[in-house]
Amino acid sequence: MPQIPVSSRRKAPVIPASGTIRHVVDITLIVIGSLAIALGFNLFLLPNGIAAGGVSGISVLFKSWFGLEPAFTQWAMNIPIFFLGLWLLGKSYGLRSLLGSVILPLFVFLTKDWPLPTDNPLLASIYGGIAVGLGVGIVYRGRGSTGGLATMAQIIQKYSGLSFSLCVVMLDGSVILLAACTLSLEKALYALVGLYVTGKVIDMVELGFSYSKVAYIISNHTERISEAILHDLDRGLTKLSAQGGYTGESRTVLMVVIGQSEATRLKTLVRSVDPDAFVIISNTHEVLGEGFKWEA
């Protein structure tokens, strides 16, 4: 039997293990995040009639108006919106959005009869906002989306030129306004509380719970301060070229990123070299690179 030359043999495609693992992690995060959103919706928001924006908020209104099952309302809206997004936003819109659009209403349907932890609307708006924000943040960590009005906001942004955040506010605000007009003003106010909490929790999940600090140092002794930071604080720094706004003189500004616990040490160190140094220290949510942790 003749041997096939090595050069002409077909090789099976090699799929990088890291890429496969990343896809599995993303799908897992989307599933977990969708479950958290569904629990926040069913245990806190829906029973108290809190329509805190989005398709889920619309499903609360439809439940109140027509008695429709929220999961069916969400499916009926999410699936057409997904295909609209696929058409108008392109293939980059992604299959992960389809997964979130389908699985979130499924979890809403499966958890609809779970026992309620509270019937206090204020607690429900707060903890419902926490659960939904946690879930949305986890879904975003999985590079996915739950579709709905966020997709509509992307479409409006693309064709109107408005900022994405403004489009989201307009759409969610319309849902809450409808709740105020058809349910009650009080429930709309609770919905605003829930929406605010959701936004804050999403930021914490996406950006992390820990803060670093960035310091800008203006001094006539930048070289000595640089040496002290590099050797005593063991932190890298960047020298920025700047010009005085009043004097017009060229000077160097030091920029250094530090952990929270290092702020006091930095101030003490700079003061010991130059008591007249001008120092600005502010919080920064996320720092990536050498000396700082990369997160998925």
Residue pairs with C-beta under 8 A, 6 or more apart in sequence:
25 142
25 296
26 96
26 142
26 143
26 144
27 96
27 99
27 142
28 142
29 138
29 139
29 141
29 142
29 144
30 96
30 99
30 100
30 103
30 138
30 139
30 142
30 144
31 99
31 103
32 135
32 138
33 100
33 134
33 135
33 136
33 137
33 138
33 139
33 140
33 141
33 142
33 144
33 146
34 100
34 103
34 104
34 107
34 135
34 139
34 146
35 107
35 111
35 135
36 131
36 132
36 134
36 135
36 138
37 56
37 104
37 107
37 131
37 132
37 135
37 136
37 139
37 146
38 104
38 107
38 108
38 110
38 111
38 135
39 107
39 111
39 114
39 131
39 135
40 127
40 128
40 129
40 130
40 131
40 132
40 134
40 135
41 56
41 70
41 108
41 128
41 131
41 132
42 108
42 111
42 112
42 114
43 111
43 114
43 116
43 117
43 128
43 131
44 50
44 117
44 118
44 123
44 124
44 125
44 127
44 128
44 131
45 51
45 52
45 56
45 60
45 124
45 125
45 128
45 132
45 194
46 59
46 60
46 63
46 70
47 116
47 119
47 124
48 119
48 121
48 124
48 125
48 128
48 187
48 190
49 60
49 64
49 179
49 183
49 187
50 60
50 121
50 124
50 125
50 128
50 187
50 190
50 191
50 194
51 57
51 58
51 60
51 61
51 175
51 176
51 178
51 179
51 183
51 187
51 188
51 191
52 125
52 128
52 129
52 132
52 172
52 176
52 191
52 192
52 194
52 195
52 198
53 149
53 171
53 172
53 173
53 175
53 176
53 191
53 195
54 148
54 149
54 150
54 171
54 172
54 175
55 73
55 74
55 77
55 78
55 81
55 147
55 148
55 149
56 70
56 74
56 108
56 132
56 148
57 172
57 175
57 176
57 179
57 191
58 73
58 77
58 175
59 68
59 70
59 71
59 73
59 74
59 77
60 70
60 179
61 175
61 178
61 179
61 182
61 183
62 68
62 70
62 73
63 69
63 70
63 73
64 182
64 183
65 182
69 109
69 112
70 105
70 108
70 112
71 105
71 106
71 108
71 109
71 112
72 105
72 109
74 104
74 105
74 108
74 148
75 102
75 105
77 148
78 101
78 102
78 104
78 105
78 146
78 147
78 148
79 101
79 102
81 101
81 147
81 148
81 149
81 151
81 152
82 93
82 97
82 98
82 101
82 147
82 151
84 151
84 155
85 93
85 97
85 147
85 151
85 154
85 155
86 93
88 155
88 158
88 159
89 151
89 154
89 155
89 158
93 151
94 144
94 145
96 142
96 143
96 144
96 145
97 144
97 145
97 146
97 147
97 151
98 147
99 144
100 139
100 144
100 145
100 146
100 147
101 145
101 146
101 147
101 148
104 146
104 147
117 127
118 124
118 127
121 186
121 187
121 190
122 190
122 193
124 190
124 194
125 190
125 191
125 193
125 194
125 197
126 193
126 194
126 197
128 194
129 193
129 194
129 195
129 196
129 197
129 198
129 201
130 197
130 198
130 201
132 194
132 198
132 201
133 197
133 198
133 199
133 200
133 201
133 202
133 204
133 205
134 201
134 205
136 146
136 198
136 202
136 205
137 201
137 202
137 203
137 204
137 205
137 206
138 205
139 145
139 146
140 202
140 205
140 206
141 205
141 206
141 296
145 151
149 168
149 171
149 172
149 175
150 168
152 167
152 171
153 164
153 167
153 168
153 170
153 171
154 164
154 167
156 162
156 167
156 170
156 171
157 163
157 164
157 167
160 167
162 170
172 195
176 188
176 191
176 192
176 195
177 188
179 187
179 188
179 191
180 187
180 188
203 285
207 285
207 286
208 285
208 286
208 295
210 260
211 260
211 283
211 284
211 285
212 257
212 258
212 259
212 260
212 283
212 284
212 286
212 287
212 292
213 257
213 258
213 259
213 260
213 262
213 263
213 281
213 282
213 283
213 284
214 255
214 256
214 257
214 258
214 281
214 282
214 284
214 287
215 254
215 255
215 256
215 257
215 258
215 263
215 266
215 279
215 280
215 281
216 240
216 253
216 254
216 255
216 279
216 280
217 225
217 253
217 254
217 255
217 256
217 270
217 277
217 278
217 279
217 280
218 242
218 251
218 253
218 254
218 277
218 278
218 279
219 225
219 254
219 270
219 273
219 274
219 276
219 277
219 278
220 274
220 276
221 273
221 274
221 277
222 239
222 251
222 252
222 254
224 273
224 274
225 254
225 269
225 270
225 273
225 274
225 277
226 237
226 239
226 254
228 269
228 270
228 272
228 273
229 235
229 237
229 254
229 256
229 266
229 269
230 236
230 237
232 269
233 256
233 258
233 262
233 265
233 266
233 269
235 256
235 257
235 258
235 262
235 291
236 256
236 290
236 291
237 254
237 255
237 256
238 254
238 255
238 256
239 252
239 253
239 254
239 255
240 252
240 253
240 254
240 255
241 250
241 252
241 253
242 250
242 251
242 252
242 253
243 249
243 250
243 251
244 250
244 251
256 266
257 284
257 287
257 291
257 292
258 266
263 281
266 281
267 279
267 281
270 277
270 279
271 277
288 294
